[in-house]
Amino acid sequence: MIHISAIRRLLLAAALLAGGCASAPPAPIKPPTIPYERKMTWMLQLEDRRILRVEPPPVAAPTVVPKKGAKIAPAPPAPPPIDLTILLTDSEPRVRRRAALAIGRVGLPGGIQPLIGALSDTDPEVRAMAAFGLGLIGDVVAAPALTKALVDESPLARGRAAEALGQIDAKEKDQVQPEARQQVADAIGRMVAEYAKSPAVASMQGDDEKWPAAAEADAFRLGIYALVRLGTYEPLASAAIGPDGRPVTSWWPVAYAFSRINDARAQPVLTQLLNAPGKYSPAFAARGLGAIKDRASVDPLMTRLSADNTPPEVVVSAVRALASIGDRSAAPAIAKLVLATNDPNVRLEGVRALGTLRAPEGLDVVENLLSDSWPTLRAEALRSAAAIDQESFLLVLSGMDRDPHWIVRAALADVLATLSPEIAVERLRSMLGDEDRRVVPAVLRGLQRLKAPDAATVALTELKEPDFVVRGAAADVIGALKPPDGLDALAAALTLAQADAAIDARASILSAMAEYGGQRATDALKEALQDKDWAVRVRAVDLLAKLDPAGDYRDAIRPAPGVPTAPYDDAQVIAPSYSPRIFIETARGTIEFELAVLDAPQTSRNFMTLARKGFFNGLQIHRVVPNFVVQDGDPRGDGEGGPGYTIRDELNERPFLRGTVGMALSWRDTGGSQFFITHSPQPHLDARYTVFGRVVNGMDVVDRIQQGDTITRVRVWDGTTMQ
């Protein structure tokens, strides 16, 4: 008798023998290890193309016929899709963090739930970036999850959640119920109040701009900014004003918050901050007092204005505030400032204020500047003289020669539009033939404003003008006036504009057609969803949202067309070995700034490419707003020009502080060559404009720059050579 265990041994031996005779099964194919650089390439591509994923091409089946009896090896598995939401679950925190940013930049609703999931990531930096990304998307669906994140153990994650809630409310005002807004504001207020007591906030001085600061200080800063965007005064006051009625800190973000909240109850704290240490808090406080428009603020502002040691930033803000309040008792002091100051930008601001106040005391001062050597000041003096006394202005104007600079002639067109039609219309018509076509848009707007009987006819004629900005302005007038034959003319102009490298005329024509409404306009906008430039597609989606609210065309415009400035797999974009420097040379000195290659890779490379081509050399700085920005990069010099293409925004966490370099926009994703440098912190620009650099030398030059100054040349230091 054979024992049962022996049978088992025999069966096992037979099985082993049979296995030895047959061919061995193929080893399982291990998925390849994907290097970080490849993942970065994917993320750069997807965010620039504004899509969440790319499906891989299908794998073709093998055509080789196996020998009889041979085992057929399994086909290799199809490669997975390149998907930002999959990268959001990567094993490396740095990949997850970067994927969260890319999803936010793409801006599609399909990224919301994955980002909400990432709010529970084990890494606090990933959670913070997930919140930031949700803020970029700006959909109210994410609000409950972000509100829960306000109690995250990481201060920075809490701050970013607050920031995102503020952005969502700003974008979705009509979708947020007042009760829900108040609940969110109260939760943010509690967070701000908690951090207001921290040593990190207590250690911050008035003008402190350190970034990143301690996590608690950054969370405090982001929280009060969010309360400003929510427009809720009570939580802000409860968190930032102590029991003694004084601000919990003189650090400038508090003054910024109270200056932007536009609530009369902020006047006492703003008055205190007007005399705070430094320059930023007093400047923001002055702005806030001007926004409240209470005449009780005039005396404190006048005292600050007349003090010998008042910084220029505070002087400028005080002048603007006094003009905004509208009390003419400030006019003599402002007129005195115009005569006494050696700062031309301060003088310009004073002249503007005298015009806003319509102050007779300033008329002689303003009229004397009508012959100043600086065209920008002449233009502002022209506007102010007309505002103060029209009769006197007309008398002076009758004896003036035609100004040689187009800026002054364009300003004259603006001024004429404020006069009676009997006086102004004929003169405006005579300016349509100005040899500098940059004057014409102001003329067209003037004829529209004055309701000239032939305004629409003139606009229809100018719709055929070679200058794309003139055509755009003409389209704006037609959209406003809606002449019966305007839609046909706009359709013909749209065909003509397809050959434009610039987007402005096409965008204006589409906007004008949308004003007419109807199926023809809708069809034109749907066709524009495939425009050669992404920015026009974006504008078409926004316009269709009004004409066809039931439709959702966000997917129809993707992927974004065009070739990136920098290849997505460029090593100096993925992992740069140096931080390039830009040197802007002017007659007033050289401005040096460092590019933020990691935070804005395509924007940085675009700027370097343009600079190396000499694009910026010889351009005149077309915009200077004291205590705000210096702006340039426009080959036309009127704020309407660019390189003939657009690039996508690369919104990032960097704040706009003094010396920050940002990309100028007409609407989202319309960057190109125009850039600006901030004179002082400007938090209302955060996460709305791409930060791509910061000034490291030459901020004194930035302060001295005047509108009309010329850039001699721009050079790039790439780590080894200067070009």
C-alpha positions in Angstrom: 0.0 0.0 0.0 1.3 3.4 -1.0 1.0 6.2 1.5 -0.9 9.3 0.5 2.2 11.5 1.1 4.2 9.4 -1.4 1.5 10.0 -4.1 1.9 13.7 -3.5 5.7 13.5 -3.9 5.2 11.6 -7.2 2.8 14.1 -8.5 5.1 16.9 -7.6 8.0 15.3 -9.3 6.0 14.8 -12.5 5.0 18.4 -12.4 8.6 19.5 -12.1 9.6 17.1 -14.9 6.9 18.4 -17.2 7.9 22.0 -16.3 11.5 21.3 -17.3 10.5 20.0 -20.7 8.3 23.0 -21.6 9.7 26.5 -22.4 9.9 28.8 -19.4 7.2 31.6 -19.2 8.5 35.0 -20.1 9.6 37.2 -17.3 7.2 40.0 -16.5 8.1 43.3 -18.1 9.0 45.9 -15.5 7.7 49.3 -16.1 10.6 51.6 -17.0 11.8 54.1 -14.4 11.0 57.6 -15.6 13.6 60.2 -14.7 12.6 63.4 -13.1 13.8 65.4 -16.2 11.3 63.5 -18.4 8.5 64.2 -16.0 9.4 67.9 -16.0 9.4 67.9 -19.8 5.8 66.5 -19.7 4.6 69.1 -17.2 6.1 72.0 -19.1 4.5 70.8 -22.3 1.1 70.2 -20.8 0.8 73.5 -18.9 2.0 75.4 -22.0 -0.5 73.6 -24.3 -3.1 74.2 -21.6 -4.2 70.5 -21.4 -4.3 68.0 -18.6 -3.2 64.9 -20.5 -1.9 63.5 -23.8 -2.9 60.0 -24.9 0.0 57.9 -26.2 0.0 56.8 -29.9 -1.4 53.2 -30.3 1.1 50.4 -30.2 1.2 48.5 -33.5 0.8 44.7 -33.2 4.0 42.7 -34.3 3.8 41.4 -37.9 6.4 38.5 -37.4 4.7 35.1 -37.7 6.1 32.8 -34.9 7.4 29.3 -35.6 5.1 26.4 -35.1 5.0 25.5 -31.4 6.9 28.5 -30.2 5.5 30.6 -27.4 4.3 34.1 -28.4 5.8 36.7 -26.1 3.1 39.0 -24.8 2.9 42.4 -26.4 4.5 45.2 -24.4 2.0 47.1 -22.3 0.8 50.3 -23.9 2.5 53.3 -22.4 0.4 55.2 -19.9 -1.0 58.6 -20.9 1.1 61.7 -20.0 -1.3 63.0 -17.4 -0.9 65.8 -14.9 -3.4 64.2 -12.5 -1.2 61.0 -12.5 1.9 63.0 -11.8 0.1 64.6 -8.9 0.3 61.1 -7.2 4.0 60.6 -8.1 6.4 59.2 -5.4 8.5 62.3 -5.4 7.1 65.4 -3.6 8.8 67.8 -5.9 7.0 66.2 -8.9 3.6 66.3 -7.1 4.2 70.0 -6.2 5.1 70.9 -9.7 2.2 69.0 -11.1 -0.2 70.9 -8.8 1.1 74.2 -10.2 0.8 72.9 -13.8 -2.8 71.9 -13.2 -3.6 75.3 -11.8 -2.1 77.0 -14.8 -4.0 74.8 -17.2 -7.2 76.0 -15.5 -9.6 73.2 -16.5 -12.4 72.0 -14.2 -11.0 68.5 -14.6 -8.1 69.5 -12.4 -10.3 70.5 -9.4 -11.0 67.2 -7.7 -7.4 65.9 -8.1 -6.1 69.1 -6.5 -8.7 68.8 -3.7 -7.3 65.3 -3.1 -3.8 66.8 -3.0 -4.9 69.0 -0.1 -4.4 65.9 2.0 -0.9 65.1 0.7 1.7 64.1 3.3 4.0 66.9 2.1 3.0 70.4 3.3 4.6 72.1 0.3 2.4 69.9 -2.0 -0.7 70.9 0.0 0.2 74.6 -0.3 0.7 74.3 -4.0 -2.5 72.4 -4.4 -4.3 75.3 -2.7 -2.5 77.8 -5.0 -3.5 75.8 -8.0 -7.2 75.8 -7.0 -7.0 79.5 -6.6 -5.7 79.8 -10.2 -8.6 77.8 -11.5 -10.9 79.9 -9.4 -14.0 77.6 -9.2 -16.4 77.9 -6.3 -16.6 74.1 -6.2 -13.3 74.0 -4.4 -14.3 76.5 -1.6 -15.5 73.9 1.0 -12.3 71.9 0.8 -10.2 75.0 0.9 -12.1 76.3 3.9 -11.3 73.0 5.7 -7.6 73.5 4.8 -7.6 76.7 6.8 -6.8 74.6 9.9 -4.0 72.6 8.2 -1.0 72.0 10.5 1.2 73.9 8.0 1.0 77.7 8.2 1.9 78.1 4.5 -0.8 75.6 3.4 -3.3 77.6 5.5 -2.1 80.9 4.0 -2.4 79.5 0.4 -5.9 78.2 1.2 -6.9 81.6 2.3 -5.4 83.2 -0.8 -7.2 80.7 -3.0 -10.6 81.5 -1.3 -10.0 85.2 -2.0 -9.2 84.5 -5.6 -12.3 82.3 -6.1 -14.5 85.0 -4.6 -13.0 87.7 -6.8 -13.6 85.6 -9.9 -17.0 84.1 -8.9 -18.6 87.1 -7.2 -22.1 86.3 -8.6 -21.8 82.6 -7.6 -21.0 83.1 -3.9 -23.9 83.6 -1.5 -23.3 86.4 1.1 -23.7 83.9 4.0 -21.1 81.6 2.5 -18.7 84.6 2.0 -19.1 85.6 5.6 -18.4 82.1 6.9 -15.3 81.9 4.8 -14.2 85.4 5.9 -14.7 84.6 9.5 -12.6 81.4 9.2 -9.8 83.4 7.5 -10.1 86.1 10.1 -9.6 83.6 12.9 -6.5 82.3 11.2 -5.1 85.8 10.7 -5.8 86.7 14.4 -3.9 83.6 15.5 -0.8 84.5 13.5 -1.0 88.2 14.4 0.1 87.1 17.9 3.1 85.2 16.6 6.7 86.3 17.1 7.2 86.0 13.4 4.7 88.8 12.7 5.9 90.9 15.7 9.4 90.8 14.3 8.4 92.3 10.9 9.3 96.0 10.6 7.4 98.6 8.6 9.1 98.3 5.2 10.2 94.6 5.6 9.9 92.9 2.2 11.7 89.6 3.0 10.3 86.8 0.9 9.8 84.1 1.8 9.4 85.2 5.3 8.7 82.9 8.3 5.8 80.7 7.5 3.5 82.3 10.1 4.2 85.8 8.7 3.5 84.7 5.2 0.3 83.0 6.3 -0.7 86.3 8.1 0.1 88.3 4.9 -1.9 86.0 2.6 -4.8 85.9 5.0 -5.3 89.6 5.2 -5.0 89.9 1.4 -7.7 87.3 1.1 -10.0 89.3 3.4 -9.4 92.3 1.1 -10.5 90.3 -2.0 -13.6 89.1 0.0 -14.4 92.7 0.9 -15.2 91.9 4.5 -14.2 94.6 6.9 -15.2 93.1 10.3 -12.9 90.0 10.2 -10.1 92.2 9.0 -10.6 94.7 11.8 -11.0 92.0 14.4 -7.8 90.3 13.4 -5.6 93.4 12.7 -6.7 96.0 15.2 -5.8 95.5 18.8 -8.0 96.2 21.9 -6.5 99.7 22.1 -7.7 100.6 18.6 -4.3 100.5 17.1 -3.0 98.2 14.4 -1.4 95.0 15.7 1.7 95.8 13.6 3.0 98.6 11.5 4.2 96.1 8.9 3.0 97.4 5.5 0.6 94.5 4.5 -1.7 95.7 7.2 -1.8 99.2 5.8 -2.3 97.7 2.3 -5.3 95.7 3.5 -7.0 98.7 5.2 -6.2 100.9 2.1 -8.0 98.4 -0.2 -11.0 97.4 1.9 -12.8 100.7 0.9 -14.7 101.0 4.2 -15.1 104.3 6.0 -14.6 102.5 9.4 -11.0 102.1 8.4 -10.3 105.8 8.6 -9.0 105.9 12.3 -6.5 103.1 11.7 -5.4 104.5 8.4 -4.8 107.9 10.0 -2.6 106.3 12.5 -0.7 104.3 9.8 -0.2 107.6 7.9 2.6 108.3 10.4 3.9 104.8 10.8 7.6 104.1 10.3 9.0 103.7 6.8 7.4 104.6 3.5 5.1 101.8 2.5 2.6 101.9 5.3 2.1 105.7 5.1 1.8 105.5 1.4 -0.8 102.8 1.5 -2.6 104.7 4.3 -2.8 107.8 2.2 -4.2 105.8 -0.7 -6.9 104.4 1.6 -7.9 107.8 3.0 -8.3 109.0 -0.5 -10.5 106.0 -1.4 -12.8 106.8 1.6 -13.1 110.4 0.5 -13.8 111.9 3.9 -12.8 115.5 4.2 -11.7 114.9 7.7 -8.6 113.3 6.2 -7.5 116.4 4.4 -5.6 118.0 7.3 -3.6 114.8 8.2 -2.7 114.3 4.5 -1.7 118.0 4.1 0.5 117.7 7.2 2.3 114.6 5.8 2.6 116.3 2.3 4.3 119.4 3.7 6.7 117.6 6.0 10.4 118.0 5.0 11.3 114.3 5.4 8.3 112.8 3.7 9.4 110.0 1.2 8.5 110.6 -2.5 6.2 107.5 -2.4 4.2 109.1 0.4 4.1 112.4 -1.3 2.7 110.9 -4.5 0.1 108.9 -2.6 -0.9 112.0 -0.5 -1.3 114.1 -3.7 -3.5 111.5 -5.3 -5.6 111.1 -2.1 -6.2 114.8 -1.8 -7.3 114.9 -5.5 -9.6 112.0 -4.9 -11.2 113.6 -1.8 -11.8 116.7 -4.0 -11.3 119.4 -1.4 -9.9 122.5 -3.2 -8.3 123.8 0.0 -5.5 121.4 -0.9 -4.8 123.1 -4.2 -2.4 125.9 -3.0 -0.2 123.3 -1.3 -0.2 121.1 -4.4 0.6 124.0 -6.7 3.5 125.0 -4.4 4.7 121.4 -4.6 4.6 121.5 -8.4 6.8 124.6 -8.4 9.2 123.4 -5.7 9.9 119.8 -6.4 12.9 118.6 -8.3 11.3 115.2 -9.1 9.6 115.4 -12.5 7.3 112.4 -11.7 6.1 114.1 -8.6 5.5 117.3 -10.5 3.5 115.3 -13.1 1.3 113.9 -10.3 0.8 117.3 -8.9 -0.3 118.7 -12.3 -2.8 115.8 -12.7 -4.2 116.5 -9.2 -4.7 120.2 -9.9 -6.8 119.2 -12.9 -8.8 116.7 -10.9 -9.5 119.4 -8.3 -10.4 121.9 -11.0 -8.6 124.3 -8.9 -8.3 128.0 -10.2 -5.4 128.4 -7.9 -3.4 126.0 -10.1 -4.3 127.5 -13.5 -1.2 129.7 -13.9 1.1 126.9 -12.8 -0.5 124.5 -15.2 -0.6 126.9 -18.2 3.1 127.7 -17.7 3.9 124.0 -18.2 2.1 123.9 -21.6 5.5 124.7 -23.2 7.6 122.4 -21.0 10.3 120.4 -22.8 8.9 117.1 -21.6 6.0 115.9 -23.8 4.4 113.9 -21.1 4.2 116.9 -18.8 2.8 119.1 -21.6 0.1 116.5 -22.3 -0.9 116.4 -18.6 -0.8 120.2 -18.4 -3.2 120.3 -21.4 -5.7 118.0 -19.7 -5.5 119.9 -16.4 -5.8 123.4 -18.0 -9.0 122.3 -19.8 -10.4 120.8 -16.7 -9.7 123.9 -14.5 -11.1 126.6 -16.9 -12.5 125.7 -20.4 -12.8 129.3 -21.5 -9.3 130.1 -20.6 -8.1 126.9 -22.2 -9.8 127.7 -25.5 -8.2 131.1 -25.5 -4.8 129.6 -24.9 -5.3 126.8 -27.4 -6.2 129.3 -30.1 -2.7 130.8 -29.9 -0.8 127.5 -29.6 1.1 126.0 -32.5 0.5 122.3 -33.4 2.6 120.3 -30.9 5.4 118.3 -32.5 4.9 115.2 -30.3 2.1 112.7 -31.0 1.5 112.1 -27.3 0.5 115.8 -26.8 -1.7 115.7 -29.9 -3.4 112.5 -28.7 -4.0 114.2 -25.3 -5.6 117.1 -27.2 -8.0 114.7 -28.8 -8.9 113.4 -25.3 -9.4 117.0 -24.1 -11.6 118.0 -27.1 -13.9 115.1 -26.3 -14.7 116.8 -22.9 -15.9 120.0 -24.6 -19.1 120.8 -26.4 -19.7 119.2 -29.8 -20.1 122.6 -31.4 -16.5 123.5 -30.4 -14.8 120.1 -30.7 -16.2 117.9 -33.4 -14.8 119.8 -36.4 -11.4 120.1 -34.8 -11.4 116.3 -34.1 -12.3 115.5 -37.7 -9.3 117.6 -38.8 -7.1 115.3 -36.7 -8.1 112.1 -38.5 -5.4 112.8 -41.1 -2.6 113.0 -38.5 0.6 111.6 -40.0 1.2 109.7 -36.8 -1.6 107.1 -36.7 -1.1 106.6 -32.9 -3.2 109.8 -32.6 -6.2 108.4 -34.5 -7.6 106.0 -31.8 -8.1 109.0 -29.4 -9.8 110.9 -32.2 -12.2 108.1 -32.9 -13.1 107.7 -29.2 -13.6 111.5 -29.0 -16.1 111.5 -31.9 -18.0 108.6 -30.3 -18.1 110.4 -26.9 -19.4 113.6 -28.4 -22.0 111.7 -30.4 -20.8 113.2 -33.7 -23.4 112.4 -36.4 -20.7 110.8 -38.6 -18.9 108.9 -35.9 -20.0 105.6 -37.1 -19.3 106.4 -40.8 -15.8 107.5 -39.9 -15.2 104.3 -37.9 -16.4 102.2 -40.8 -13.8 104.0 -43.0 -11.0 103.5 -40.5 -11.9 99.8 -40.2 -9.8 99.5 -43.4 -6.8 101.3 -42.1 -3.5 99.4 -42.3 -2.6 100.2 -38.7 -4.1 97.3 -36.6 -4.5 99.5 -33.5 -6.6 102.0 -35.5 -8.7 99.2 -36.9 -9.2 97.9 -33.4 -10.3 101.3 -32.1 -12.7 101.6 -35.1 -14.2 98.3 -34.2 -14.7 99.4 -30.6 -16.7 102.4 -31.8 -18.8 100.3 -34.2 -19.6 97.9 -31.4 -20.7 100.8 -29.2 -22.8 102.6 -31.9 -24.0 99.5 -33.8 -24.7 101.1 -37.2 -27.0 98.9 -39.4 -24.2 98.0 -41.8 -21.6 97.5 -39.1 -21.8 93.7 -38.9 -21.0 93.3 -42.6 -18.1 95.7 -42.2 -16.8 93.9 -39.2 -17.0 90.5 -40.9 -15.0 91.8 -43.8 -12.5 93.4 -41.4 -12.1 90.1 -39.5 -11.1 88.4 -42.8 -8.5 91.1 -43.3 -7.2 90.8 -39.8 -6.5 87.1 -40.2 -3.2 88.2 -41.8 -2.2 90.3 -38.8 0.6 89.0 -36.6 -0.8 91.0 -33.7 -4.0 89.9 -32.1 -5.5 93.3 -31.2 -7.6 94.0 -34.3 -9.1 90.5 -34.4 -10.0 90.6 -30.7 -11.6 94.0 -30.9 -13.6 93.0 -34.0 -14.9 89.9 -32.3 -15.8 91.9 -29.2 -17.7 94.4 -31.5 -19.6 91.6 -33.2 -20.5 90.2 -29.8 -22.1 93.5 -29.1 -24.5 93.0 -32.0 -25.2 89.4 -30.8 -27.2 87.0 -32.9 -26.3 83.9 -34.8 -23.8 85.6 -37.1 -21.8 86.8 -34.2 -22.0 83.5 -32.5 -20.7 81.7 -35.6 -17.8 84.1 -36.0 -16.8 83.5 -32.4 -17.1 79.7 -32.8 -14.8 79.9 -35.8 -12.3 82.0 -33.7 -12.0 79.1 -31.3 -9.4 77.8 -33.8 -7.6 81.1 -34.2 -3.9 80.8 -34.9 -3.2 82.6 -31.6 -4.2 81.2 -28.3 -5.0 84.6 -26.8 -7.7 85.2 -29.4 -9.2 81.8 -28.6 -9.3 82.7 -25.0 -11.1 85.9 -25.8 -13.6 84.1 -28.0 -14.5 81.7 -25.1 -15.1 84.7 -22.8 -17.4 86.3 -25.4 -19.3 83.1 -26.1 -20.0 82.8 -22.4 -22.2 85.8 -22.7 -23.9 84.9 -26.0 -24.3 81.2 -25.3 -24.3 80.7 -21.5 -25.4 77.1 -21.9 -22.3 76.2 -23.9 -18.8 75.3 -22.6 -16.1 75.9 -25.1 -13.0 75.6 -23.0 -12.1 72.2 -24.4 -12.7 73.3 -28.0 -9.8 75.7 -28.0 -7.2 73.2 -26.8 -4.4 72.3 -27.2 -2.9 75.8 -27.4 -1.2 76.3 -30.8 2.3 77.4 -31.6 5.9 76.4 -30.8 7.3 77.2 -27.4 10.1 79.7 -27.1 12.2 77.1 -25.2 12.0 73.4 -26.1 10.3 71.5 -23.3 13.2 69.2 -22.8 15.8 72.0 -22.7 18.1 71.3 -19.8 18.5 75.0 -18.9 14.7 75.2 -18.6 14.2 72.0 -16.6 17.2 72.3 -14.2 19.1 75.5 -15.0 22.7 75.6 -13.8 22.7 79.4 -13.4 20.3 82.3 -13.0 20.6 84.6 -16.1 20.9 88.3 -15.5 19.4 91.1 -17.7 21.1 94.5 -18.0 18.9 97.4 -19.2 21.1 100.3 -20.2 19.6 103.8 -20.2 20.9 107.3 -20.1 20.0 107.4 -16.4 22.0 104.3 -15.6 21.8 100.5 -15.8 19.1 98.3 -14.3 20.2 94.7 -13.5 17.6 92.0 -12.8 17.8 88.3 -12.2 15.4 86.1 -14.2 13.2 83.6 -12.3 13.9 80.7 -14.7 12.4 78.0 -12.5 9.2 79.9 -11.7 8.6 81.3 -15.3 10.8 79.3 -17.7 9.1 80.2 -21.0 8.6 83.9 -20.0 12.3 84.1 -19.0 13.5 82.5 -22.2 11.2 84.6 -24.3 12.7 87.8 -22.8 16.3 86.5 -23.3 15.5 85.7 -26.9 14.0 89.1 -27.6 16.9 90.8 -25.9 19.5 88.9 -27.9 17.8 90.0 -31.1 18.0 93.6 -30.1 14.3 93.9 -29.8 14.4 96.3 -26.9 17.2 98.5 -28.1 16.1 102.0 -28.8 12.6 101.6 -27.4 11.1 104.5 -25.5 9.6 103.8 -22.1 5.9 104.4 -22.7 4.5 104.2 -19.2 5.6 105.5 -15.8 3.2 105.7 -12.9 5.0 107.0 -9.8 4.9 104.6 -6.8 3.5 101.9 -9.1 5.4 100.8 -12.2 7.8 101.6 -15.0 6.6 99.8 -18.2 8.3 99.2 -21.6 8.8 96.6 -24.3 6.4 98.3 -26.8 7.9 99.0 -30.2 5.0 101.4 -31.0 5.4 103.4 -27.8 1.7 103.8 -27.2 1.1 100.7 -25.0 -0.4 98.7 -27.9 2.6 97.0 -29.5 4.3 93.7 -29.0 6.5 91.1 -30.7 3.7 89.8 -33.0 2.8 86.8 -30.9 1.7 85.9 -27.4 2.9 83.6 -24.7 1.0 81.9 -21.9 1.0 83.2 -18.3 3.2 81.4 -15.8 1.5 82.6 -12.7 3.5 81.7 -9.6 3.8 82.3 -5.9 6.3 85.1 -6.1 4.8 88.3 -4.7 5.0 91.7 -6.3 7.5 93.6 -4.1 9.7 96.6 -4.9 11.8 95.8 -8.0 9.7 92.8 -9.1 9.7 92.3 -12.9 6.3 91.2 -14.4 4.8 90.5 -17.8 2.2 93.1 -18.9 -1.2 91.8 -20.2 -4.3 92.9 -22.0 -6.2 89.9 -20.7 -5.0 86.5 -19.6 -2.3 84.7 -21.6 -1.5 87.9 -23.7 2.1 88.3 -22.7 4.7 89.0 -25.3 7.3 91.8 -24.9 5.8 94.4 -22.6 7.2 94.1 -19.1 7.0 96.3 -16.0 9.1 96.9 -12.9 7.3 97.8 -9.6 8.4 100.8 -7.6 6.8 99.4 -4.4 4.8 96.4 -3.2 1.7 95.8 -5.3 -0.2 92.8 -3.8 -3.2 93.3 -5.9 -1.1 92.0 -8.8 -0.1 88.8 -7.1 -1.1 85.6 -8.9 -2.6 87.7 -11.7 0.5 88.6 -13.6 3.6 86.5 -14.3 6.6 87.4 -12.1 9.7 86.5 -14.0 12.5 88.5 -12.3 13.6 90.9 -9.7 15.9 93.9 -9.8 19.2 93.2 -8.0 21.0 96.5 -8.9 19.8 99.9 -10.1 16.5 100.5 -8.3 17.6 104.1 -8.0 17.6 104.2 -11.8 14.1 102.8 -11.9 13.0 105.6 -9.6 14.5 108.2 -11.9 13.1 106.9 -15.1 10.6 109.2 -16.9 8.1 108.4 -19.6 9.8 108.8 -22.9 13.2 107.8 -21.7 15.0 105.5 -24.1 16.5 102.1 -23.5 19.9 102.2 -25.1 20.3 98.4 -25.2 19.5 95.3 -23.2 22.1 92.6 -22.7 21.9 89.1 -21.3 24.5 87.4 -19.1 23.9 83.6 -19.4 26.3 82.5 -16.7 29.4 82.6 -19.0 29.1 85.3 -21.5 27.4 88.7 -22.0 25.3 89.1 -25.1 
